[in-house]
Amino acid sequence: MNESVERLLVDALKLGEELLEKEVLTEREKRFLESLDKVIEQWEAVNM
């Protein structure tokens, strides 16, 4: 289970990196990046 969650997080991070390279983001993309930030914070808190 943990490996699949990690894989999803890695895929989300890759997508986030691609979005950050874009000059203009849609509102949906902005919300995704904001949500990704929250997920990363929670993941770090749990895994420290």
HUFEN-V158273 format. One record per residue. N is the residue number from 1. RES is the residue in three letters. PSI is psi in whole degrees, 0 to 359 (none if undefined). OMEGA is omega in radians with two decimals (NA if undefined). D_FIRST is the distance of its C-alpha to the first C-alpha in Angstrom with 1 decimal. Layout:
BEGIN
N_RES_PSI_OMEGA_D_FIRST, N_RES_PSI_OMEGA_D_FIRST
END
This chain:
BEGIN
1_MET_313_-3.10_0.0, 2_ASN_322_3.12_3.8, 3_GLU_322_3.14_5.5, 4_SER_325_3.09_5.3, 5_VAL_317_3.10_6.4, 6_GLU_320_3.13_8.7, 7_ARG_318_3.10_10.0, 8_LEU_319_3.13_10.9, 9_LEU_318_3.11_12.5, 10_VAL_316_3.11_14.4, 11_ASP_319_3.12_15.6, 12_ALA_321_3.10_16.7, 13_LEU_320_3.10_18.5, 14_LYS_316_3.10_20.3, 15_LEU_319_3.10_21.4, 16_GLY_318_3.10_22.6, 17_GLU_318_3.12_24.6, 18_GLU_319_-3.13_26.2, 19_LEU_323_-3.13_27.2, 20_LEU_339_3.11_28.7, 21_GLU_343_-3.14_31.0, 22_LYS_149_3.12_32.4, 23_GLU_325_-3.10_35.7, 24_VAL_131_3.13_35.3, 25_LEU_145_3.02_32.2, 26_THR_167_3.10_32.0, 27_GLU_321_3.13_31.2, 28_ARG_318_3.12_27.9, 29_GLU_321_3.09_27.0, 30_LYS_317_3.12_28.2, 31_ARG_321_3.10_26.1, 32_PHE_313_-3.13_23.0, 33_LEU_321_3.09_23.9, 34_GLU_317_3.11_24.6, 35_SER_321_3.13_21.2, 36_LEU_320_3.08_19.5, 37_ASP_316_3.14_21.6, 38_LYS_319_3.13_20.4, 39_VAL_318_3.13_16.7, 40_ILE_315_3.12_17.5, 41_GLU_315_-3.13_19.6, 42_GLN_319_-3.14_17.0, 43_TRP_316_3.14_14.4, 44_GLU_320_-3.14_17.2, 45_ALA_322_-3.11_18.3, 46_VAL_326_-3.00_15.1, 47_ASN_17_3.09_14.6, 48_MET_none_NA_18.4
END
